Amino acid sequence: MDGADYHPAAGTFDLASCLGASWTYGGHRPTLRFLAQATRPGGCVVVGDPFWRKEPVAEYLAWSGIRRDEYGSHAQNVEAGEAEELVPWLALVSSDDEWDHYETLQWRAAARYANSHPEDPDVTELLTRVEKNRREYLNWGRDTLGWALYLFAKRQDHAPAAP
């Protein structure tokens, strides 16, 4: 089912997470709000989201179709959790090597698929999209956009959560 259509009862989960799909709930902070509502007091919320490592240039935004307001900075992503009365416990930022690995696996997977399925009518479109994404990543994305996992605790009775 579409995640946006799922509405668990308040406090249903000990742990609620959303990795790489915060667009489902309208962005980073609305995702934190949704997950916090679904988590019991004392439970945990984990979100994996992009963040701006530096201010994106207009050419990158135009090329990628990403809006400047789609992401915040790393600090703003943590602050969004605090604004939802969550306690930040951990923030893990992907290294350049991890980000490169993630991106280049897509290049390799597309090339392998194209080589083994040359009759697929979607191969040209797939390779064109992957090539565009590769240029975007190499020219701007690698230095501009980061990825992090954010772990928060939901307060119990509005008292600070113990680490």
Residue frames relative to the residue before (quaternion, step in Angstrom):
aa qw qx qy qz dx dy dz
M 1.0000 0.0000 0.0000 0.0000 0.00 0.00 0.00
D 0.5919 -0.5425 0.4533 0.3872 3.52 -1.23 0.39
G 0.5092 -0.6818 0.4386 0.2891 3.59 -0.75 1.06
A 0.6288 0.5490 -0.3381 0.4346 3.58 1.05 -0.70
D 0.6694 0.4910 -0.2925 0.4747 3.59 1.22 -0.43
Y 0.5920 0.5682 -0.3644 0.4403 3.59 1.27 -0.14
H 0.0148 0.8084 -0.5845 0.0687 3.56 -0.72 1.09
P 0.1196 -0.8187 0.5589 0.0551 3.60 0.11 1.26
A 0.5956 -0.5431 0.4430 0.3925 3.55 -1.22 0.42
A 0.6164 -0.5508 0.4114 0.3840 3.57 -1.14 0.62
G 0.8452 0.1829 -0.1467 0.4802 3.54 -1.05 0.87
T 0.3122 0.7920 -0.4764 0.2199 3.60 1.20 0.41
F 0.8239 0.2932 -0.1003 0.4745 3.58 0.84 -0.97
D 0.4564 -0.6255 0.5584 0.2978 3.51 -1.31 0.50
L 0.7778 0.0730 -0.0084 0.6242 3.55 1.17 -0.72
A 0.0096 -0.7703 0.6376 -0.0044 3.56 -0.94 0.91
S 0.0041 -0.8258 0.5629 -0.0351 3.57 -0.90 0.89
C 0.0515 -0.7398 0.6696 0.0400 3.49 -1.36 0.46
L 0.0393 -0.8233 0.5654 -0.0321 3.56 -0.47 1.22
G 0.8696 -0.0122 -0.0308 0.4926 3.53 -0.51 1.22
A 0.7097 0.4228 -0.2686 0.4954 3.60 1.13 0.39
S 0.2354 0.8092 -0.5144 0.1585 3.60 1.06 0.61
W 0.4823 0.6433 -0.4376 0.4025 3.58 1.25 -0.20
T 0.5366 0.6422 -0.3912 0.3828 3.59 1.18 -0.57
Y 0.7882 0.2921 -0.1271 0.5266 3.57 0.99 -0.89
G 0.6662 -0.5460 0.2937 0.4145 3.58 1.23 0.32
G 0.7717 -0.3139 0.1754 0.5245 3.61 1.17 0.36
H 0.7670 -0.4065 0.2600 0.4229 3.52 -1.37 0.10
R 0.7354 0.4246 -0.2642 0.4573 3.60 0.62 -1.05
P 0.6522 0.4852 -0.3482 0.4669 3.66 0.86 -0.71
T 0.6089 0.5383 -0.3523 0.4640 3.61 1.11 -0.62
L 0.6395 0.5120 -0.3226 0.4742 3.58 0.95 -0.84
R 0.6416 0.5270 -0.3165 0.4587 3.58 0.97 -0.85
F 0.6589 0.5115 -0.3003 0.4626 3.58 0.90 -0.96
L 0.7048 0.4655 -0.2711 0.4616 3.58 0.82 -1.01
A 0.6269 0.5332 -0.3395 0.4555 3.59 1.01 -0.76
Q 0.6372 0.5257 -0.3281 0.4581 3.58 0.98 -0.80
A 0.7096 0.4679 -0.2546 0.4613 3.57 1.03 -0.82
T 0.6589 0.5178 -0.2849 0.4653 3.59 1.30 -0.30
R 0.4820 -0.6600 0.4937 0.2972 3.57 -1.02 0.79
P 0.6061 -0.5170 0.4338 0.4210 3.62 -1.19 0.38
G 0.7686 0.2859 -0.2530 0.5133 3.56 -0.86 1.00
G 0.5666 0.5958 -0.3780 0.4257 3.58 1.29 -0.16
C 0.4465 -0.6952 0.5079 0.2438 3.55 -1.32 -0.01
V 0.1956 -0.7368 0.6396 0.0986 3.49 -1.31 0.63
V 0.0549 -0.7816 0.6213 0.0047 3.58 -0.90 0.99
V 0.0214 0.7781 -0.6266 0.0390 3.54 -0.90 1.00
G 0.1550 -0.7481 0.6388 0.0909 3.54 -1.04 0.88
D 0.1355 0.8122 -0.5447 0.1589 3.54 -0.55 1.18
P 0.5217 -0.5866 0.5063 0.3570 3.54 -1.28 0.38
F 0.0395 -0.7568 0.6486 0.0709 3.52 -1.36 0.22
W 0.5172 -0.6181 0.4887 0.3340 3.55 -1.25 0.47
R 0.3039 -0.7403 0.5761 0.1665 3.56 -0.75 1.09
K 0.7606 -0.0397 0.0271 0.6474 3.53 1.22 -0.61
E 0.6743 -0.4857 0.3545 0.4287 3.55 -1.25 0.29
P 0.3801 -0.7415 0.5004 0.2352 3.63 -0.69 1.02
V 0.4283 -0.6804 0.5280 0.2735 3.57 -1.05 0.76
A 0.6523 -0.5484 0.3644 0.3756 3.55 -1.18 0.63
E 0.6316 0.5494 -0.3372 0.4307 3.59 0.98 -0.80
Y 0.6369 0.5186 -0.3182 0.4734 3.58 1.03 -0.80
L 0.6637 0.5029 -0.3081 0.4601 3.58 0.87 -0.93
A 0.6640 0.5030 -0.3031 0.4630 3.58 0.95 -0.89
W 0.6705 0.5056 -0.2932 0.4570 3.58 0.89 -0.94
S 0.7587 0.4194 -0.2067 0.4536 3.58 0.83 -1.02
G 0.3752 -0.7207 0.4968 0.3051 3.56 1.08 -0.67
I 0.4675 0.6521 -0.4498 0.3923 3.57 1.31 0.21
R 0.3330 -0.7155 0.5761 0.2127 3.57 -1.04 0.77
R 0.5977 -0.5846 0.4128 0.3613 3.58 -1.04 0.74
D 0.7254 0.4546 -0.2455 0.4548 3.59 0.95 -0.87
E 0.4512 0.6897 -0.4597 0.3307 3.62 1.22 0.07
Y 0.7944 0.1760 -0.0696 0.5771 3.57 1.11 -0.68
G 0.2973 -0.7052 0.6066 0.2152 3.51 -1.32 0.41
S 0.6356 -0.4576 0.4153 0.4627 3.51 -1.29 -0.26
H 0.6880 -0.4321 0.3601 0.4585 3.57 -1.30 0.08
A 0.6593 0.5035 -0.3042 0.4683 3.59 0.90 -0.91
Q 0.6612 0.5058 -0.3132 0.4571 3.59 0.94 -0.83
N 0.6163 0.5373 -0.3533 0.4546 3.61 1.07 -0.62
V 0.6493 0.4826 -0.3136 0.4972 3.60 1.01 -0.77
E 0.6604 0.5209 -0.3044 0.4471 3.59 0.91 -0.94
A 0.5908 0.5685 -0.3682 0.4384 3.61 1.10 -0.62
G 0.6439 0.5075 -0.3191 0.4754 3.58 1.03 -0.75
E 0.6450 0.5139 -0.3160 0.4691 3.55 0.97 -0.85
A 0.6374 0.5294 -0.3239 0.4566 3.59 1.04 -0.76
E 0.6853 0.4307 -0.2675 0.5228 3.58 1.23 -0.48
E 0.5195 -0.6789 0.3683 0.3653 3.57 1.33 0.42
L 0.4337 0.6425 -0.4921 0.3963 3.53 1.07 0.84
V 0.3600 -0.7218 0.5520 0.2113 3.56 -1.15 0.63
P 0.3527 -0.7448 0.5190 0.2271 3.61 -0.62 1.05
W 0.1514 -0.8002 0.5781 0.0512 3.54 -0.83 1.06
L 0.8088 -0.0412 0.0891 0.5798 3.57 1.00 -0.80
A 0.0027 -0.7560 0.6546 0.0054 3.55 -1.14 0.74
L 0.0538 -0.8104 0.5830 -0.0218 3.56 -0.49 1.23
V 0.1738 -0.7936 0.5797 0.0627 3.55 -0.60 1.19
S 0.4654 -0.6677 0.5040 0.2891 3.56 -0.89 0.92
S 0.4379 -0.6743 0.5302 0.2694 3.54 -1.06 0.80
D 0.6693 -0.4644 0.3754 0.4422 3.57 -1.27 0.17
D 0.6429 0.5242 -0.3263 0.4532 3.59 0.99 -0.80
E 0.6589 0.4995 -0.3118 0.4682 3.60 0.95 -0.82
W 0.6476 0.5119 -0.3073 0.4734 3.56 0.99 -0.87
D 0.6388 0.5136 -0.3196 0.4754 3.60 0.98 -0.85
H 0.6383 0.5332 -0.3263 0.4492 3.58 0.92 -0.90
Y 0.6561 0.5138 -0.3050 0.4611 3.57 0.87 -0.98
E 0.7011 0.4723 -0.2761 0.4573 3.58 0.78 -1.00
T 0.7238 0.4575 -0.2716 0.4393 3.58 0.76 -0.98
L 0.5458 0.5896 -0.4110 0.4307 3.61 1.14 -0.39
Q 0.6302 0.5270 -0.3355 0.4610 3.58 1.07 -0.68
W 0.6239 0.5347 -0.3407 0.4569 3.57 1.01 -0.79
R 0.6826 0.4924 -0.2792 0.4621 3.55 0.88 -1.03
A 0.6557 0.5176 -0.3205 0.4466 3.59 0.88 -0.90
A 0.6588 0.5019 -0.3129 0.4649 3.60 0.94 -0.82
A 0.6587 0.5058 -0.3092 0.4634 3.59 0.93 -0.88
R 0.6544 0.5058 -0.3129 0.4669 3.58 0.93 -0.85
Y 0.6514 0.5090 -0.3196 0.4631 3.55 0.93 -0.88
A 0.6596 0.5127 -0.3099 0.4539 3.60 0.88 -0.92
N 0.6670 0.5035 -0.3014 0.4591 3.59 0.96 -0.82
S 0.7523 0.3881 -0.2221 0.4839 3.58 0.97 -0.75
H 0.7651 0.2638 -0.1634 0.5643 3.60 1.25 -0.19
P 0.0439 0.8516 -0.5217 0.0263 3.63 0.75 0.96
E 0.6393 0.5429 -0.3250 0.4369 3.60 1.19 -0.46
D 0.5002 0.6583 -0.4309 0.3615 3.62 1.23 -0.29
P 0.4103 -0.7415 0.4714 0.2442 3.62 -0.64 1.07
D 0.6627 0.5125 -0.3069 0.4517 3.62 1.22 -0.31
V 0.4270 0.7341 -0.4533 0.2707 3.60 1.25 -0.13
T 0.6541 0.5145 -0.3313 0.4447 3.61 0.86 -0.86
E 0.6606 0.4949 -0.3049 0.4750 3.58 0.92 -0.87
L 0.6322 0.5321 -0.3254 0.4597 3.60 0.97 -0.85
L 0.7024 0.4626 -0.2798 0.4631 3.59 0.76 -0.99
T 0.6199 0.5349 -0.3402 0.4625 3.60 1.05 -0.69
R 0.6681 0.4933 -0.2972 0.4712 3.59 0.94 -0.88
V 0.6617 0.4973 -0.3078 0.4692 3.58 0.93 -0.87
E 0.6331 0.5215 -0.3309 0.4666 3.61 1.00 -0.77
K 0.6388 0.5098 -0.3264 0.4749 3.61 0.96 -0.82
N 0.6702 0.4951 -0.2985 0.4654 3.59 0.90 -0.91
R 0.6268 0.5356 -0.3349 0.4561 3.59 1.05 -0.75
R 0.6595 0.4978 -0.3052 0.4734 3.60 0.89 -0.90
E 0.6363 0.5337 -0.3139 0.4603 3.56 0.99 -0.89
Y 0.6809 0.4929 -0.2867 0.4597 3.56 0.86 -0.97
L 0.7161 0.4640 -0.2676 0.4476 3.57 0.78 -0.99
N 0.7139 0.4636 -0.2611 0.4553 3.59 0.98 -0.79
W 0.8410 0.0985 -0.0139 0.5318 3.58 0.96 -0.81
G 0.6889 0.5668 -0.2981 0.3396 3.53 0.72 -1.12
R 0.6432 0.5543 -0.3436 0.4013 3.58 0.88 -0.89
D 0.7477 0.3903 -0.2116 0.4938 3.58 0.98 -0.82
T 0.7284 0.4724 -0.2202 0.4446 3.57 1.19 -0.54
L 0.7924 0.2696 -0.1145 0.5350 3.56 0.93 -0.91
G 0.1141 -0.7906 0.5998 0.0458 3.55 -0.90 0.95
W 0.2910 -0.7267 0.5951 0.1818 3.52 -1.37 0.05
A 0.0582 0.8029 -0.5912 0.0490 3.57 -0.96 0.81
L 0.3164 -0.6741 0.6299 0.2204 3.49 -1.39 0.43
Y 0.1294 -0.7925 0.5952 0.0296 3.56 -0.88 1.00
L 0.1010 -0.7817 0.6149 0.0257 3.55 -0.78 1.10
F 0.0239 -0.7906 0.6106 -0.0391 3.54 -0.80 1.11
A 0.2848 -0.7073 0.6126 0.2083 3.54 -1.28 0.44
K 0.3653 -0.6952 0.5692 0.2434 3.53 -1.10 0.73
R 0.4926 -0.6890 0.4551 0.2748 3.53 -0.76 1.08
Q 0.3116 -0.6947 0.6112 0.2161 3.52 -1.27 0.54
D 0.8447 -0.0771 0.0121 0.5295 3.57 -0.68 1.11
H 0.6360 -0.5810 0.3080 0.4038 3.59 1.03 0.87
A 0.4909 0.6044 -0.4659 0.4204 3.59 1.16 0.47
P 0.5934 -0.5658 0.4085 0.4011 3.62 -1.06 0.56
A 0.4260 -0.7028 0.5131 0.2477 3.56 -0.97 0.89
A 0.4470 -0.6806 0.5145 0.2687 3.55 -1.03 0.80
P 0.4797 -0.6793 0.4647 0.3040 3.60 -0.94 0.79
